Amino acid sequence: MVLVTRPEPGLSATMAEVRALGWEAVACPMLDITTFEPVAPGEFRAVLVTSANALPALRDWPRDRLVVAVGARTAARARKAGFMNVEAADGDALALAAFCRARGVVGADVLLASGEGYGVEMARDLGVQRIEVYAASMCVSLPETARDALRNRRVEAVLLYSGKTADAFRGALGAEDVTALSAVRALCLSEAIAARLNPKEWRAVMWPDPLEQLGPVV
């Protein structure tokens, strides 16, 4: 079994990809997402998106406006939402900031659409404006199906797509659950996420691209 810890949007699609590799996927979303009111496009020449959770707030934006996404998956969701001018960084906030600096996507006519409490330093470093468009609160317990699978040593891997998700997952574990991690691979989207984990608790901590690290059932 593979525990998929990301919330929607993304949970269902990732579970389908896990199943396509031959694994049994178990929904284990560790964040509750609250989306805020849509953002007016104004005169911004570009918007930076650190998560697909920000995209609903851009529903009124012209579809030819530049969207710079944190990674390929978020970029794909932006294109699916109808945006035609989409660029992608390499998967985390540091890569997004570096991408924007290298391409001159900086300054007050650029908007960073971020989660509550996120992106403050990036906005300051790039000189862009920032608006919070969603909030992510951590779940305090695992779904029963996921907890039972973990305790019964039926879990091969846990997919972790954000630092906050990793923190929520670890915080929801009891002593028996932590012991069970010794047989489980933690598959992380980035090195920064992996760094939040204690590698001594896991069979392995691996990154990037959780699905590539998971691989097909052999």
C-alpha positions, -999 to +999 in steps of 0.1 A: +000+000+000+010+036-006-003+065+015-009+097-005-008+126+019-016+155-003-050+172-003-072+180-033-065+193-058-039+166-065-050+138-043-072+120-067-048+124-097-018+112-076-038+082-064-046+073-100-009+075-109+000+053-080-026+027-091-012+028-126+021+017-112+004-014-098+002-002-061-028+000-039-033+037-031-047+049+003-060+085+007-043+100+037-047+138+032-029+156+060-040+192+052-074+209+051-075+236+025-097+267+027-098+288-004-103+326-001-120+350-025-108+353-061-082+379-068-087+406-094-060+405-121-053+443-120-023+454-140+000+426-130+021+412-158+026+378-141+015+358-112+037+334-092+020+302-079+036+282-052+008+255-051-021+243-072-043+254-043-038+290-054-053+285-088-090+288-079-083+324-068-071+332-104-104+322-120-110+358-133-075+363-147-070+366-185-058+332-198-029+347-216-014+362-185+020+347-175+018+321-147+051+310-132+044+277-112+066+262-086+069+229-105+057+209-134+026+194-117+013+228-107+021+241-142+001+213-157-029+222-135-026+258-145-027+248-182-057+225-175-074+256-160-070+273-193-038+294-189-018+295-221+014+312-210+028+290-182+064+284-170+076+260-144+104+260-119+120+229-105+096+221-077+102+241-046+102+277-034+140+282-038+138+270-073+109+293-081+127+323-067+158+315-087+138+310-119+121+344-115+154+362-108+170+345-139+142+356-161+135+390-147+101+381-134+105+405-104+092+438-093+059+454-081+040+445-113+043+408-104+020+391-079+028+361-057-004+341-049+005+321-018-009+302+011-015+319+045+018+326+061+039+315+031+060+334+006+068+364+028+106+362+023+102+353-014+080+384-020+105+406-002+135+392-021+119+395-055+103+428-048+069+414-059+035+420-043+020+391-023-015+380-015-028+351+005-053+331-014-058+300+007-051+285+041-038+251+049-045+236+084-028+204+096-049+174+103-042+159+138-049+123+130-045+097+102-076+083+085-085+050+101-077+030+069-042+046+067-035+040+104-046+004+103-024-003+072+006+013+088+002-006+121-003-039+103+029-033+083+011-032+050+025+002+039+054+003+014+057+041+011+043+075+021+042+102-005+050+137+008+046+168-013+051+197+011+069+205+043+037+212+061+023+179+050+054+161+063+051+179+096+014+170+099+019+134+091+047+130+117+027+149+143-003+126+138+017+095+146+016+076+180+045+055+193+032+024+176+029+042+143+065+056+145+078+021+151+061+009+120+079+036+099+111+014+100+096-006+071+084+023+051+099+046+025+093+083+027+092+096-009+095+134-009+090+160-036+122+179-026+153+177-005+139+205+017+109+183+026+131+153+032+152+174+056+122+178+079+121+140+085+143+119+108+159+094+085+165+070+115+128+065+118+123+054+082+135+025+060+146+052+035+140+089+028+141+096-009+136+125-033+128+141-057+097+130-077+078+106-053+062+086-082+096+081-099+111+070-066+081+046-060+084+029-093+062+000-105+054-030-085+080-057-092 
